[in-house]
Amino acid sequence: MTNDLDSSSNPHRVKLYGQSDSASAYEIRDFLNRSVVEFDWIELTSDQDCNRELRLSTLSDIRLPVVEFPDGTQLFGPTIREIAQRLGWVTQPKFKEYDLSIYGAGPAGLSAAVYAASEGLRTVLIERHAVGGQAGTSSLIENYMGFPEGISGADLAERARQQAVKFGIELLLLREGIKSEFRDNRIYTDLADGSKMIARANICATGIEYRRLNLPNEDQFLKVGLFYGAGASEAPLCGGEHVFIVGGGNSAGQAAMYLSRYAEKVTMLIRGNTLAATLSQYLVERITQKSNIEVLFQTQVTGLAGDTSLQQIEVTNHRDRVVQKIDTRRLFVCIGGVPNTEWAKDTAIIQDQAGYLVTGSDLLKQSRLPECWTLDRDPFFLETSVPGSFAAGDVRHGSVKRVALSVGEGAMAVTFVHKYLEEIG
């Protein structure tokens, strides 16, 4: 996917017109980027721009942003769902009941979808936003087997989506489960749009969300200077800027490398004392050798300031207690996360203290099964405390946060789904 900053665009690409400090424009750029839709971002700064690009007199006359599709159709101030509908991605379920429902189209969910569909299970994959999950925001994944030159998270996810579709997976985008009930060897899930999903077995691969900074005015700058994730869609807009990244894991390291191709300077803010404790060695070496990347240790963001968008951050060094106020328009936060398991809170699914789903032998305490377990056998590996409900990837207690391991767990979960379905007949 390429993302140009001028209007000399290919007629077969989507065009996105808007203003720079627009949360809705960012949401659309992020969605298109993660969905591997080629588009041109055309910034409108004056009425003259509006007249030249859209043949409309003034900016105040239109609802921004504007999305123009290759056939010339324009949507003014659209929602993500309206864009997805126009692209033909929002569909209704084909069946009243499925063999398997998979929630979350990150690496684990996509892997499960490929294997389940290829093995003949009537399977539906449900994703509340864009395919790829957190991995889909990564500018480059270099340590995934089979891609010696690396591959972007969005491209990897799109290849997996195409593969799953080839085998007959049913993909429901922009759907979200808000409540689930397990009875009669079925999972009944209420979706946010009011519909209900019924399946004989379920794999939860809903992943995690980036942890918040928990600063008082954080919401004021969200998506208008403060971004959660690696910022792949924003990097081309950072020319000549000094940008900041909070976090010291691989996602933060890859973000720093990618942003450094565009920004004048990239500063990583890390609470620890060293990169090596949280970052792969190959990234440590590259970051330390990159002239326009700076790393500040034992440092965190303690304040945000600006008017309609972020203009300044307050940074505190806990080693020498020095507090600095630094001008910047962009702050990217990649500091681990919390699991997306809100839907499970009223079910018999056991979660650990942090909210991750507990599976397999981890459910046993002093060799005893939990009281809610209803079968004579022990839970399968990756099976939660509800028979037939499995967890895979980052959402699972004890998981290792790596793409390859999530892919492996997704495939493995399907093997146990087969065993479970054989049991219930």
Secondary structure by P-SEA (a helix, b strand, c coil): ccccccccccccbbbbbbccccaaaaaaaaaaaaacbbbbbbbbccaaaaaaaccccccccccccbbbcccccccccccaaaaaaaaccccccccccccbbbccccaaaaaaaaaaaaaccbbbbbbcccccccccccccccccccccccccaaaaaaaaaaaaaaabbbbbcccccccccccccbbbbbccccbbbbbcbbbbcccccccccccccccccccccccccccccccccccccbbbbccccaaaaaaaaaaaacccbbbbbbccccccccccaaaaaaaaacccbbbbcccccccccccccccbbbbbccccbbbbbbbccbbbbbccccccccccccccccccccccccccccccccccccccccccccccccccccccccccccccccccccaaaaaaaaaaaaaaaaaaaaaac
